[in-house]
Amino acid sequence: PGTVEVSFELPDDQALAARVVEAIFQAHSYQEPVIRIQPILASRSKGLDDRANPNRWWNTTGDWKKVAASATETA
């Protein structure tokens, strides 16, 4: 059989992580599954100063949608 890797994210909650680890041990086909738990940091709003970029996820005016719609109409 091949190797399967499963990756998922949880909120920062140690009790929840402990329950998830226990469930993995209960469901796993052998006694020693490899489990790695790592904290992660993520941000959608930090980094390059591209607030004027019309394609940013917070752009609710939809000016990028107008360009996409006109391209679709001409296709």
N, CA, C, O and CB atoms as a CASP TS submission, in Angstrom:
PFRMAT TS
TARGET T0000
AUTHOR 0000-0000-0000
METHOD Language model
MODEL 1
PARENT N/A
ATOM      1  N   PRO     1       0.831  -1.209   0.000  1.00  0.00           N
ATOM      2  CA  PRO     1       0.000   0.000   0.000  1.00  0.00           C
ATOM      3  C   PRO     1       0.860   1.251   0.000  1.00  0.00           C
ATOM      4  O   PRO     1       1.991   1.243   0.486  1.00  0.00           O
ATOM      5  CB  PRO     1      -0.937   0.010   1.212  1.00  0.00           C
ATOM      6  N   GLY     2       0.313   2.320  -0.548  1.00  0.00           N
ATOM      7  CA  GLY     2       1.015   3.590  -0.601  1.00  0.00           C
ATOM      8  C   GLY     2       0.896   4.368   0.690  1.00  0.00           C
ATOM      9  O   GLY     2       0.277   3.921   1.656  1.00  0.00           O
ATOM     10  N   THR     3       1.492   5.526   0.686  1.00  0.00           N
ATOM     11  CA  THR     3       1.440   6.411   1.838  1.00  0.00           C
ATOM     12  C   THR     3       0.433   7.507   1.571  1.00  0.00           C
ATOM     13  O   THR     3       0.392   8.065   0.474  1.00  0.00           O
ATOM     14  CB  THR     3       2.828   7.005   2.150  1.00  0.00           C
ATOM     15  N   VAL     4      -0.372   7.816   2.556  1.00  0.00           N
ATOM     16  CA  VAL     4      -1.356   8.888   2.442  1.00  0.00           C
ATOM     17  C   VAL     4      -1.019   9.945   3.472  1.00  0.00           C
ATOM     18  O   VAL     4      -0.802   9.637   4.644  1.00  0.00           O
ATOM     19  CB  VAL     4      -2.809   8.357   2.638  1.00  0.00           C
ATOM     20  N   GLU     5      -0.975  11.195   3.033  1.00  0.00           N
ATOM     21  CA  GLU     5      -0.744  12.300   3.953  1.00  0.00           C
ATOM     22  C   GLU     5      -2.012  13.124   4.032  1.00  0.00           C
ATOM     23  O   GLU     5      -2.586  13.497   3.009  1.00  0.00           O
ATOM     24  CB  GLU     5       0.463  13.173   3.506  1.00  0.00           C
ATOM     25  N   VAL     6      -2.447  13.406   5.246  1.00  0.00           N
ATOM     26  CA  VAL     6      -3.631  14.226   5.468  1.00  0.00           C
ATOM     27  C   VAL     6      -3.193  15.465   6.221  1.00  0.00           C
ATOM     28  O   VAL     6      -2.466  15.373   7.210  1.00  0.00           O
ATOM     29  CB  VAL     6      -4.740  13.444   6.251  1.00  0.00           C
ATOM     30  N   SER     7      -3.631  16.620   5.760  1.00  0.00           N
ATOM     31  CA  SER     7      -3.280  17.885   6.393  1.00  0.00           C
ATOM     32  C   SER     7      -4.555  18.677   6.641  1.00  0.00           C
ATOM     33  O   SER     7      -5.431  18.727   5.778  1.00  0.00           O
ATOM     34  CB  SER     7      -2.283  18.695   5.516  1.00  0.00           C
ATOM     35  N   PHE     8      -4.666  19.294   7.806  1.00  0.00           N
ATOM     36  CA  PHE     8      -5.828  20.123   8.105  1.00  0.00           C
ATOM     37  C   PHE     8      -5.445  21.141   9.168  1.00  0.00           C
ATOM     38  O   PHE     8      -4.396  21.030   9.802  1.00  0.00           O
ATOM     39  CB  PHE     8      -7.032  19.257   8.575  1.00  0.00           C
ATOM     40  N   GLU     9      -6.300  22.124   9.353  1.00  0.00           N
ATOM     41  CA  GLU     9      -6.048  23.186  10.327  1.00  0.00           C
ATOM     42  C   GLU     9      -7.139  23.188  11.374  1.00  0.00           C
ATOM     43  O   GLU     9      -8.295  22.873  11.094  1.00  0.00           O
ATOM     44  CB  GLU     9      -5.962  24.561   9.638  1.00  0.00           C
ATOM     45  N   LEU    10      -6.749  23.551  12.598  1.00  0.00           N
ATOM     46  CA  LEU    10      -7.670  23.657  13.722  1.00  0.00           C
ATOM     47  C   LEU    10      -7.476  25.003  14.388  1.00  0.00           C
ATOM     48  O   LEU    10      -6.408  25.603  14.262  1.00  0.00           O
ATOM     49  CB  LEU    10      -7.458  22.505  14.735  1.00  0.00           C
ATOM     50  N   PRO    11      -8.485  25.492  15.097  1.00  0.00           N
ATOM     51  CA  PRO    11      -8.271  26.684  15.906  1.00  0.00           C
ATOM     52  C   PRO    11      -7.264  26.372  17.026  1.00  0.00           C
ATOM     53  O   PRO    11      -7.033  25.207  17.350  1.00  0.00           O
ATOM     54  CB  PRO    11      -9.619  27.194  16.499  1.00  0.00           C
ATOM     55  N   ASP    12      -6.683  27.393  17.598  1.00  0.00           N
ATOM     56  CA  ASP    12      -5.700  27.224  18.671  1.00  0.00           C
ATOM     57  C   ASP    12      -6.424  26.780  19.945  1.00  0.00           C
ATOM     58  O   ASP    12      -6.778  27.601  20.791  1.00  0.00           O
ATOM     59  CB  ASP    12      -4.903  28.551  18.917  1.00  0.00           C
ATOM     60  N   ASP    13      -6.634  25.478  20.065  1.00  0.00           N
ATOM     61  CA  ASP    13      -7.394  24.908  21.181  1.00  0.00           C
ATOM     62  C   ASP    13      -6.763  23.562  21.532  1.00  0.00           C
ATOM     63  O   ASP    13      -6.945  22.581  20.811  1.00  0.00           O
ATOM     64  CB  ASP    13      -8.926  24.747  20.819  1.00  0.00           C
ATOM     65  N   GLN    14      -6.023  23.517  22.640  1.00  0.00           N
ATOM     66  CA  GLN    14      -5.295  22.298  22.994  1.00  0.00           C
ATOM     67  C   GLN    14      -6.226  21.134  23.303  1.00  0.00           C
ATOM     68  O   GLN    14      -5.901  19.990  22.988  1.00  0.00           O
ATOM     69  CB  GLN    14      -4.398  22.558  24.182  1.00  0.00           C
ATOM     70  N   ALA    15      -7.367  21.399  23.908  1.00  0.00           N
ATOM     71  CA  ALA    15      -8.314  20.321  24.215  1.00  0.00           C
ATOM     72  C   ALA    15      -8.841  19.700  22.921  1.00  0.00           C
ATOM     73  O   ALA    15      -8.964  18.480  22.815  1.00  0.00           O
ATOM     74  CB  ALA    15      -9.490  20.852  25.078  1.00  0.00           C
ATOM     75  N   LEU    16      -9.150  20.547  21.944  1.00  0.00           N
ATOM     76  CA  LEU    16      -9.617  20.043  20.652  1.00  0.00           C
ATOM     77  C   LEU    16      -8.519  19.234  19.964  1.00  0.00           C
ATOM     78  O   LEU    16      -8.788  18.170  19.405  1.00  0.00           O
ATOM     79  CB  LEU    16     -10.067  21.210  19.747  1.00  0.00           C
ATOM     80  N   ALA    17      -7.289  19.734  20.003  1.00  0.00           N
ATOM     81  CA  ALA    17      -6.173  19.013  19.388  1.00  0.00           C
ATOM     82  C   ALA    17      -5.993  17.642  20.044  1.00  0.00           C
ATOM     83  O   ALA    17      -5.731  16.657  19.354  1.00  0.00           O
ATOM     84  CB  ALA    17      -4.869  19.834  19.500  1.00  0.00           C
ATOM     85  N   ALA    18      -6.130  17.574  21.350  1.00  0.00           N
ATOM     86  CA  ALA    18      -6.001  16.295  22.050  1.00  0.00           C
ATOM     87  C   ALA    18      -7.092  15.318  21.618  1.00  0.00           C
ATOM     88  O   ALA    18      -6.824  14.129  21.445  1.00  0.00           O
ATOM     89  CB  ALA    18      -6.058  16.508  23.568  1.00  0.00           C
ATOM     90  N   ARG    19      -8.319  15.811  21.443  1.00  0.00           N
ATOM     91  CA  ARG    19      -9.416  14.942  20.989  1.00  0.00           C
ATOM     92  C   ARG    19      -9.173  14.454  19.561  1.00  0.00           C
ATOM     93  O   ARG    19      -9.445  13.298  19.240  1.00  0.00           O
ATOM     94  CB  ARG    19     -10.763  15.689  21.068  1.00  0.00           C
ATOM     95  N   VAL    20      -8.660  15.343  18.707  1.00  0.00           N
ATOM     96  CA  VAL    20      -8.371  14.957  17.321  1.00  0.00           C
ATOM     97  C   VAL    20      -7.272  13.894  17.280  1.00  0.00           C
ATOM     98  O   VAL    20      -7.385  12.914  16.543  1.00  0.00           O
ATOM     99  CB  VAL    20      -7.952  16.194  16.487  1.00  0.00           C
ATOM    100  N   VAL    21      -6.221  14.080  18.058  1.00  0.00           N
ATOM    101  CA  VAL    21      -5.134  13.095  18.103  1.00  0.00           C
ATOM    102  C   VAL    21      -5.665  11.750  18.585  1.00  0.00           C
ATOM    103  O   VAL    21      -5.319  10.713  18.020  1.00  0.00           O
ATOM    104  CB  VAL    21      -3.988  13.583  19.024  1.00  0.00           C
ATOM    105  N   GLU    22      -6.489  11.754  19.609  1.00  0.00           N
ATOM    106  CA  GLU    22      -7.060  10.503  20.111  1.00  0.00           C
ATOM    107  C   GLU    22      -7.925   9.830  19.050  1.00  0.00           C
ATOM    108  O   GLU    22      -7.880   8.609  18.903  1.00  0.00           O
ATOM    109  CB  GLU    22      -7.887  10.762  21.378  1.00  0.00           C
ATOM    110  N   ALA    23      -8.704  10.603  18.314  1.00  0.00           N
ATOM    111  CA  ALA    23      -9.538  10.040  17.244  1.00  0.00           C
ATOM    112  C   ALA    23      -8.672   9.433  16.142  1.00  0.00           C
ATOM    113  O   ALA    23      -9.016   8.390  15.587  1.00  0.00           O
ATOM    114  CB  ALA    23     -10.462  11.124  16.654  1.00  0.00           C
ATOM    115  N   ILE    24      -7.552  10.082  15.823  1.00  0.00           N
ATOM    116  CA  ILE    24      -6.643   9.532  14.806  1.00  0.00           C
ATOM    117  C   ILE    24      -6.083   8.193  15.278  1.00  0.00           C
ATOM    118  O   ILE    24      -6.032   7.234  14.507  1.00  0.00           O
ATOM    119  CB  ILE    24      -5.484  10.527  14.503  1.00  0.00           C
ATOM    120  N   PHE    25      -5.664   8.122  16.536  1.00  0.00           N
ATOM    121  CA  PHE    25      -5.144   6.857  17.059  1.00  0.00           C
ATOM    122  C   PHE    25      -6.209   5.767  17.032  1.00  0.00           C
ATOM    123  O   PHE    25      -5.905   4.613  16.731  1.00  0.00           O
ATOM    124  CB  PHE    25      -4.625   7.043  18.487  1.00  0.00           C
ATOM    125  N   GLN    26      -7.446   6.117  17.341  1.00  0.00           N
ATOM    126  CA  GLN    26      -8.524   5.124  17.350  1.00  0.00           C
ATOM    127  C   GLN    26      -8.836   4.612  15.945  1.00  0.00           C
ATOM    128  O   GLN    26      -9.154   3.436  15.770  1.00  0.00           O
ATOM    129  CB  GLN    26      -9.784   5.720  17.974  1.00  0.00           C
ATOM    130  N   ALA    27      -8.747   5.484  14.950  1.00  0.00           N
ATOM    131  CA  ALA    27      -9.138   5.119  13.586  1.00  0.00           C
ATOM    132  C   ALA    27      -7.982   4.573  12.754  1.00  0.00           C
ATOM    133  O   ALA    27      -8.212   3.951  11.716  1.00  0.00           O
ATOM    134  CB  ALA    27      -9.728   6.314  12.891  1.00  0.00           C
ATOM    135  N   HIS    28      -6.752   4.794  13.190  1.00  0.00           N
ATOM    136  CA  HIS    28      -5.598   4.422  12.379  1.00  0.00           C
ATOM    137  C   HIS    28      -5.422   2.912  12.328  1.00  0.00           C
ATOM    138  O   HIS    28      -5.760   2.203  13.276  1.00  0.00           O
ATOM    139  CB  HIS    28      -4.335   5.076  12.924  1.00  0.00           C
ATOM    140  N   SER    29      -4.889   2.430  11.213  1.00  0.00           N
ATOM    141  CA  SER    29      -4.770   0.985  10.997  1.00  0.00           C
ATOM    142  C   SER    29      -3.622   0.336  11.778  1.00  0.00           C
ATOM    143  O   SER    29      -3.586  -0.887  11.909  1.00  0.00           O
ATOM    144  CB  SER    29      -4.582   0.715   9.531  1.00  0.00           C
ATOM    145  N   TYR    30      -2.709   1.117  12.286  1.00  0.00           N
ATOM    146  CA  TYR    30      -1.680   0.551  13.159  1.00  0.00           C
ATOM    147  C   TYR    30      -1.438   1.522  14.303  1.00  0.00           C
ATOM    148  O   TYR    30      -1.966   2.634  14.300  1.00  0.00           O
ATOM    149  CB  TYR    30      -0.355   0.268  12.374  1.00  0.00           C
ATOM    150  N   GLN    31      -0.646   1.110  15.275  1.00  0.00           N
ATOM    151  CA  GLN    31      -0.589   1.796  16.566  1.00  0.00           C
ATOM    152  C   GLN    31       0.209   3.096  16.601  1.00  0.00           C
ATOM    153  O   GLN    31       0.076   3.858  17.559  1.00  0.00           O
ATOM    154  CB  GLN    31      -0.025   0.884  17.555  1.00  0.00           C
ATOM    155  N   GLU    32       1.025   3.373  15.600  1.00  0.00           N
ATOM    156  CA  GLU    32       1.905   4.531  15.690  1.00  0.00           C
ATOM    157  C   GLU    32       1.811   5.438  14.468  1.00  0.00           C
ATOM    158  O   GLU    32       2.764   5.515  13.693  1.00  0.00           O
ATOM    159  CB  GLU    32       3.328   4.077  15.872  1.00  0.00           C
ATOM    160  N   PRO    33       0.700   6.118  14.278  1.00  0.00           N
ATOM    161  CA  PRO    33       0.631   7.063  13.160  1.00  0.00           C
ATOM    162  C   PRO    33       1.562   8.248  13.424  1.00  0.00           C
ATOM    163  O   PRO    33       1.794   8.618  14.575  1.00  0.00           O
ATOM    164  CB  PRO    33      -0.829   7.555  12.943  1.00  0.00           C
ATOM    165  N   VAL    34       2.082   8.827  12.370  1.00  0.00           N
ATOM    166  CA  VAL    34       2.926  10.014  12.494  1.00  0.00           C
ATOM    167  C   VAL    34       2.004  11.225  12.551  1.00  0.00           C
ATOM    168  O   VAL    34       1.219  11.464  11.633  1.00  0.00           O
ATOM    169  CB  VAL    34       3.953  10.128  11.300  1.00  0.00           C
ATOM    170  N   ILE    35       2.105  11.981  13.631  1.00  0.00           N
ATOM    171  CA  ILE    35       1.264  13.170  13.809  1.00  0.00           C
ATOM    172  C   ILE    35       2.187  14.341  14.116  1.00  0.00           C
ATOM    173  O   ILE    35       3.001  14.273  15.036  1.00  0.00           O
ATOM    174  CB  ILE    35       0.195  12.965  14.958  1.00  0.00           C
ATOM    175  N   ARG    36       2.058  15.403  13.353  1.00  0.00           N
ATOM    176  CA  ARG    36       2.816  16.637  13.596  1.00  0.00           C
ATOM    177  C   ARG    36       1.814  17.745  13.852  1.00  0.00           C
ATOM    178  O   ARG    36       0.904  17.964  13.053  1.00  0.00           O
ATOM    179  CB  ARG    36       3.761  16.994  12.385  1.00  0.00           C
ATOM    180  N   ILE    37       1.978  18.441  14.960  1.00  0.00           N
ATOM    181  CA  ILE    37       1.120  19.583  15.267  1.00  0.00           C
ATOM    182  C   ILE    37       2.017  20.808  15.330  1.00  0.00           C
ATOM    183  O   ILE    37       2.962  20.859  16.116  1.00  0.00           O
ATOM    184  CB  ILE    37       0.325  19.378  16.618  1.00  0.00           C
ATOM    185  N   GLN    38       1.709  21.804  14.486  1.00  0.00           N
ATOM    186  CA  GLN    38       2.531  23.005  14.411  1.00  0.00           C
ATOM    187  C   GLN    38       1.640  24.238  14.446  1.00  0.00           C
ATOM    188  O   GLN    38       0.591  24.259  13.802  1.00  0.00           O
ATOM    189  CB  GLN    38       3.400  22.998  13.136  1.00  0.00           C
ATOM    190  N   PRO    39       2.040  25.264  15.187  1.00  0.00           N
ATOM    191  CA  PRO    39       1.303  26.529  15.105  1.00  0.00           C
ATOM    192  C   PRO    39       1.620  27.209  13.771  1.00  0.00           C
ATOM    193  O   PRO    39       2.741  27.112  13.271  1.00  0.00           O
ATOM    194  CB  PRO    39       1.664  27.469  16.305  1.00  0.00           C
ATOM    195  N   ILE    40       0.649  27.880  13.212  1.00  0.00           N
ATOM    196  CA  ILE    40       0.876  28.615  11.966  1.00  0.00           C
ATOM    197  C   ILE    40       0.349  30.030  12.115  1.00  0.00           C
ATOM    198  O   ILE    40      -0.561  30.294  12.901  1.00  0.00           O
ATOM    199  CB  ILE    40       0.197  27.904  10.765  1.00  0.00           C
ATOM    200  N   LEU    41       0.926  30.916  11.364  1.00  0.00           N
ATOM    201  CA  LEU    41       0.470  32.295  11.299  1.00  0.00           C
ATOM    202  C   LEU    41       0.090  32.585   9.860  1.00  0.00           C
ATOM    203  O   LEU    41       0.791  32.176   8.934  1.00  0.00           O
ATOM    204  CB  LEU    41       1.562  33.290  11.811  1.00  0.00           C
ATOM    205  N   ALA    42      -1.002  33.279   9.670  1.00  0.00           N
ATOM    206  CA  ALA    42      -1.429  33.625   8.319  1.00  0.00           C
ATOM    207  C   ALA    42      -2.034  35.018   8.333  1.00  0.00           C
ATOM    208  O   ALA    42      -2.650  35.433   9.315  1.00  0.00           O
ATOM    209  CB  ALA    42      -2.444  32.588   7.769  1.00  0.00           C
ATOM    210  N   SER    43      -1.853  35.718   7.255  1.00  0.00           N
ATOM    211  CA  SER    43      -2.436  37.044   7.123  1.00  0.00           C
ATOM    212  C   SER    43      -2.739  37.311   5.671  1.00  0.00           C
ATOM    213  O   SER    43      -1.942  36.988   4.790  1.00  0.00           O
ATOM    214  CB  SER    43      -1.500  38.124   7.690  1.00  0.00           C
ATOM    215  N   ARG    44      -3.865  37.885   5.425  1.00  0.00           N
ATOM    216  CA  ARG    44      -4.218  38.279   4.066  1.00  0.00           C
ATOM    217  C   ARG    44      -4.007  39.770   3.852  1.00  0.00           C
ATOM    218  O   ARG    44      -4.112  40.253   2.724  1.00  0.00           O
ATOM    219  CB  ARG    44      -5.663  37.907   3.765  1.00  0.00           C
ATOM    220  N   SER    45      -3.714  40.498   4.908  1.00  0.00           N
ATOM    221  CA  SER    45      -3.663  41.944   4.754  1.00  0.00           C
ATOM    222  C   SER    45      -2.279  42.538   4.973  1.00  0.00           C
ATOM    223  O   SER    45      -2.123  43.752   4.847  1.00  0.00           O
ATOM    224  CB  SER    45      -4.621  42.575   5.697  1.00  0.00           C
ATOM    225  N   LYS    46      -1.275  41.742   5.294  1.00  0.00           N
ATOM    226  CA  LYS    46       0.064  42.273   5.509  1.00  0.00           C
ATOM    227  C   LYS    46       0.965  41.863   4.362  1.00  0.00           C
ATOM    228  O   LYS    46       0.707  40.870   3.681  1.00  0.00           O
ATOM    229  CB  LYS    46       0.642  41.788   6.851  1.00  0.00           C
ATOM    230  N   GLY    47       1.995  42.611   4.156  1.00  0.00           N
ATOM    231  CA  GLY    47       2.924  42.295   3.075  1.00  0.00           C
ATOM    232  C   GLY    47       3.100  43.506   2.192  1.00  0.00           C
ATOM    233  O   GLY    47       3.316  44.612   2.688  1.00  0.00           O
ATOM    234  N   LEU    48       3.011  43.314   0.899  1.00  0.00           N
ATOM    235  CA  LEU    48       3.196  44.420  -0.029  1.00  0.00           C
ATOM    236  C   LEU    48       2.091  45.451   0.133  1.00  0.00           C
ATOM    237  O   LEU    48       0.947  45.116   0.441  1.00  0.00           O
ATOM    238  CB  LEU    48       3.236  43.911  -1.467  1.00  0.00           C
ATOM    239  N   ASP    49       2.452  46.702  -0.079  1.00  0.00           N
ATOM    240  CA  ASP    49       1.451  47.767  -0.005  1.00  0.00           C
ATOM    241  C   ASP    49       0.755  47.862  -1.354  1.00  0.00           C
ATOM    242  O   ASP    49       1.112  48.690  -2.192  1.00  0.00           O
ATOM    243  CB  ASP    49       2.101  49.138   0.390  1.00  0.00           C
ATOM    244  N   ASP    50      -0.227  47.017  -1.554  1.00  0.00           N
ATOM    245  CA  ASP    50      -0.955  47.037  -2.820  1.00  0.00           C
ATOM    246  C   ASP    50      -2.438  47.324  -2.588  1.00  0.00           C
ATOM    247  O   ASP    50      -3.310  46.717  -3.209  1.00  0.00           O
ATOM    248  CB  ASP    50      -0.782  45.701  -3.559  1.00  0.00           C
ATOM    249  N   ARG    51      -2.699  48.263  -1.682  1.00  0.00           N
ATOM    250  CA  ARG    51      -4.089  48.627  -1.383  1.00  0.00           C
ATOM    251  C   ARG    51      -4.817  49.151  -2.606  1.00  0.00           C
ATOM    252  O   ARG    51      -6.041  49.046  -2.685  1.00  0.00           O
ATOM    253  CB  ARG    51      -4.133  49.669  -0.284  1.00  0.00           C
ATOM    254  N   ALA    52      -4.093  49.709  -3.557  1.00  0.00           N
ATOM    255  CA  ALA    52      -4.730  50.239  -4.764  1.00  0.00           C
ATOM    256  C   ALA    52      -4.985  49.148  -5.803  1.00  0.00           C
ATOM    257  O   ALA    52      -5.611  49.413  -6.830  1.00  0.00           O
ATOM    258  CB  ALA    52      -3.867  51.336  -5.371  1.00  0.00           C
ATOM    259  N   ASN    53      -4.517  47.947  -5.557  1.00  0.00           N
ATOM    260  CA  ASN    53      -4.707  46.846  -6.497  1.00  0.00           C
ATOM    261  C   ASN    53      -6.194  46.487  -6.564  1.00  0.00           C
ATOM    262  O   ASN    53      -6.762  46.077  -5.552  1.00  0.00           O
ATOM    263  CB  ASN    53      -3.857  45.609  -6.079  1.00  0.00           C
ATOM    264  N   PRO    54      -6.833  46.627  -7.715  1.00  0.00           N
ATOM    265  CA  PRO    54      -8.265  46.352  -7.807  1.00  0.00           C
ATOM    266  C   PRO    54      -8.598  44.872  -7.688  1.00  0.00           C
ATOM    267  O   PRO    54      -9.771  44.520  -7.566  1.00  0.00           O
ATOM    268  CB  PRO    54      -8.799  46.878  -9.106  1.00  0.00           C
ATOM    269  N   ASN    55      -7.611  44.007  -7.718  1.00  0.00           N
ATOM    270  CA  ASN    55      -7.867  42.571  -7.621  1.00  0.00           C
ATOM    271  C   ASN    55      -7.757  42.029  -6.202  1.00  0.00           C
ATOM    272  O   ASN    55      -7.881  40.822  -5.992  1.00  0.00           O
ATOM    273  CB  ASN    55      -6.915  41.829  -8.507  1.00  0.00           C
ATOM    274  N   ARG    56      -7.526  42.899  -5.230  1.00  0.00           N
ATOM    275  CA  ARG    56      -7.427  42.441  -3.850  1.00  0.00           C
ATOM    276  C   ARG    56      -8.765  41.897  -3.388  1.00  0.00           C
ATOM    277  O   ARG    56      -9.817  42.320  -3.866  1.00  0.00           O
ATOM    278  CB  ARG    56      -6.960  43.577  -2.928  1.00  0.00           C
ATOM    279  N   TRP    57      -8.718  40.959  -2.457  1.00  0.00           N
ATOM    280  CA  TRP    57      -9.931  40.283  -2.004  1.00  0.00           C
ATOM    281  C   TRP    57     -10.914  41.231  -1.334  1.00  0.00           C
ATOM    282  O   TRP    57     -12.107  40.930  -1.295  1.00  0.00           O
ATOM    283  CB  TRP    57      -9.574  39.172  -1.053  1.00  0.00           C
ATOM    284  N   TRP    58     -10.461  42.361  -0.804  1.00  0.00           N
ATOM    285  CA  TRP    58     -11.398  43.261  -0.141  1.00  0.00           C
ATOM    286  C   TRP    58     -12.033  44.261  -1.104  1.00  0.00           C
ATOM    287  O   TRP    58     -12.817  45.113  -0.685  1.00  0.00           O
ATOM    288  CB  TRP    58     -10.696  44.004   0.969  1.00  0.00           C
ATOM    289  N   ASN    59     -11.706  44.164  -2.370  1.00  0.00           N
ATOM    290  CA  ASN    59     -12.273  45.081  -3.352  1.00  0.00           C
ATOM    291  C   ASN    59     -13.731  44.696  -3.595  1.00  0.00           C
ATOM    292  O   ASN    59     -14.018  43.760  -4.342  1.00  0.00           O
ATOM    293  CB  ASN    59     -11.457  45.057  -4.686  1.00  0.00           C
ATOM    294  N   THR    60     -14.632  45.413  -2.966  1.00  0.00           N
ATOM    295  CA  THR    60     -16.055  45.072  -3.082  1.00  0.00           C
ATOM    296  C   THR    60     -16.755  45.843  -4.188  1.00  0.00           C
ATOM    297  O   THR    60     -17.931  45.600  -4.460  1.00  0.00           O
ATOM    298  CB  THR    60     -16.757  45.332  -1.771  1.00  0.00           C
ATOM    299  N   THR    61     -16.050  46.769  -4.832  1.00  0.00           N
ATOM    300  CA  THR    61     -16.714  47.551  -5.879  1.00  0.00           C
ATOM    301  C   THR    61     -16.856  46.763  -7.164  1.00  0.00           C
ATOM    302  O   THR    61     -17.702  47.079  -8.000  1.00  0.00           O
ATOM    303  CB  THR    61     -15.948  48.833  -6.149  1.00  0.00           C
ATOM    304  N   GLY    62     -16.043  45.749  -7.327  1.00  0.00           N
ATOM    305  CA  GLY    62     -16.193  44.864  -8.469  1.00  0.00           C
ATOM    306  C   GLY    62     -15.684  45.415  -9.782  1.00  0.00           C
ATOM    307  O   GLY    62     -16.101  44.940 -10.838  1.00  0.00           O
ATOM    308  N   ASP    63     -14.780  46.419  -9.759  1.00  0.00           N
ATOM    309  CA  ASP    63     -14.270  46.933 -11.025  1.00  0.00           C
ATOM    310  C   ASP    63     -13.499  45.852 -11.785  1.00  0.00           C
ATOM    311  O   ASP    63     -13.456  45.891 -13.014  1.00  0.00           O
ATOM    312  CB  ASP    63     -13.373  48.151 -10.782  1.00  0.00           C
ATOM    313  N   TRP    64     -12.898  44.904 -11.098  1.00  0.00           N
ATOM    314  CA  TRP    64     -12.222  43.799 -11.771  1.00  0.00           C
ATOM    315  C   TRP    64     -13.239  42.875 -12.429  1.00  0.00           C
ATOM    316  O   TRP    64     -12.940  42.235 -13.437  1.00  0.00           O
ATOM    317  CB  TRP    64     -11.349  43.012 -10.778  1.00  0.00           C
ATOM    318  N   LYS    65     -14.449  42.805 -11.857  1.00  0.00           N
ATOM    319  CA  LYS    65     -15.495  41.966 -12.446  1.00  0.00           C
ATOM    320  C   LYS    65     -15.950  42.544 -13.782  1.00  0.00           C
ATOM    321  O   LYS    65     -16.273  41.804 -14.711  1.00  0.00           O
ATOM    322  CB  LYS    65     -16.694  41.836 -11.483  1.00  0.00           C
ATOM    323  N   LYS    66     -15.971  43.877 -13.870  1.00  0.00           N
ATOM    324  CA  LYS    66     -16.395  44.525 -15.114  1.00  0.00           C
ATOM    325  C   LYS    66     -15.442  44.170 -16.253  1.00  0.00           C
ATOM    326  O   LYS    66     -15.873  43.917 -17.378  1.00  0.00           O
ATOM    327  CB  LYS    66     -16.463  46.057 -14.932  1.00  0.00           C
ATOM    328  N   VAL    67     -14.144  44.154 -15.952  1.00  0.00           N
ATOM    329  CA  VAL    67     -13.153  43.809 -16.966  1.00  0.00           C
ATOM    330  C   VAL    67     -13.336  42.355 -17.389  1.00  0.00           C
ATOM    331  O   VAL    67     -13.297  42.044 -18.579  1.00  0.00           O
ATOM    332  CB  VAL    67     -11.717  44.046 -16.437  1.00  0.00           C
ATOM    333  N   ALA    68     -13.533  41.471 -16.426  1.00  0.00           N
ATOM    334  CA  ALA    68     -13.721  40.051 -16.737  1.00  0.00           C
ATOM    335  C   ALA    68     -15.002  39.834 -17.528  1.00  0.00           C
ATOM    336  O   ALA    68     -15.030  39.013 -18.445  1.00  0.00           O
ATOM    337  CB  ALA    68     -13.751  39.217 -15.450  1.00  0.00           C
ATOM    338  N   ALA    69     -16.065  40.560 -17.186  1.00  0.00           N
ATOM    339  CA  ALA    69     -17.339  40.402 -17.888  1.00  0.00           C
ATOM    340  C   ALA    69     -17.225  40.878 -19.329  1.00  0.00           C
ATOM    341  O   ALA    69     -17.755  40.232 -20.233  1.00  0.00           O
ATOM    342  CB  ALA    69     -18.452  41.170 -17.166  1.00  0.00           C
ATOM    343  N   SER    70     -16.539  42.003 -19.559  1.00  0.00           N
ATOM    344  CA  SER    70     -16.408  42.500 -20.927  1.00  0.00           C
ATOM    345  C   SER    70     -15.541  41.562 -21.764  1.00  0.00           C
ATOM    346  O   SER    70     -15.778  41.414 -22.963  1.00  0.00           O
ATOM    347  CB  SER    70     -15.813  43.916 -20.929  1.00  0.00           C
ATOM    348  N   ALA    71     -14.538  40.927 -21.148  1.00  0.00           N
ATOM    349  CA  ALA    71     -13.706  39.964 -21.871  1.00  0.00           C
ATOM    350  C   ALA    71     -14.525  38.733 -22.249  1.00  0.00           C
ATOM    351  O   ALA    71     -14.335  38.162 -23.322  1.00  0.00           O
ATOM    352  CB  ALA    71     -12.483  39.554 -21.021  1.00  0.00           C
ATOM    353  N   THR    72     -15.432  38.328 -21.370  1.00  0.00           N
ATOM    354  CA  THR    72     -16.283  37.171 -21.650  1.00  0.00           C
ATOM    355  C   THR    72     -17.265  37.478 -22.769  1.00  0.00           C
ATOM    356  O   THR    72     -17.549  36.620 -23.604  1.00  0.00           O
ATOM    357  CB  THR    72     -17.041  36.744 -20.389  1.00  0.00           C
ATOM    358  N   GLU    73     -17.785  38.704 -22.787  1.00  0.00           N
ATOM    359  CA  GLU    73     -18.754  39.091 -23.810  1.00  0.00           C
ATOM    360  C   GLU    73     -18.120  39.132 -25.197  1.00  0.00           C
ATOM    361  O   GLU    73     -18.775  38.811 -26.188  1.00  0.00           O
ATOM    362  CB  GLU    73     -19.358  40.449 -23.476  1.00  0.00           C
ATOM    363  N   THR    74     -16.843  39.525 -25.272  1.00  0.00           N
ATOM    364  CA  THR    74     -16.180  39.622 -26.574  1.00  0.00           C
ATOM    365  C   THR    74     -15.656  38.273 -27.055  1.00  0.00           C
ATOM    366  O   THR    74     -15.286  38.129 -28.220  1.00  0.00           O
ATOM    367  CB  THR    74     -15.037  40.618 -26.503  1.00  0.00           C
ATOM    368  N   ALA    75     -15.623  37.292 -26.169  1.00  0.00           N
ATOM    369  CA  ALA    75     -15.088  35.965 -26.544  1.00  0.00           C
ATOM    370  C   ALA    75     -16.089  35.148 -27.327  1.00  0.00           C
ATOM    371  O   ALA    75     -15.795  34.017 -27.714  1.00  0.00           O
ATOM    372  CB  ALA    75     -14.670  35.190 -25.304  1.00  0.00           C
TER
END
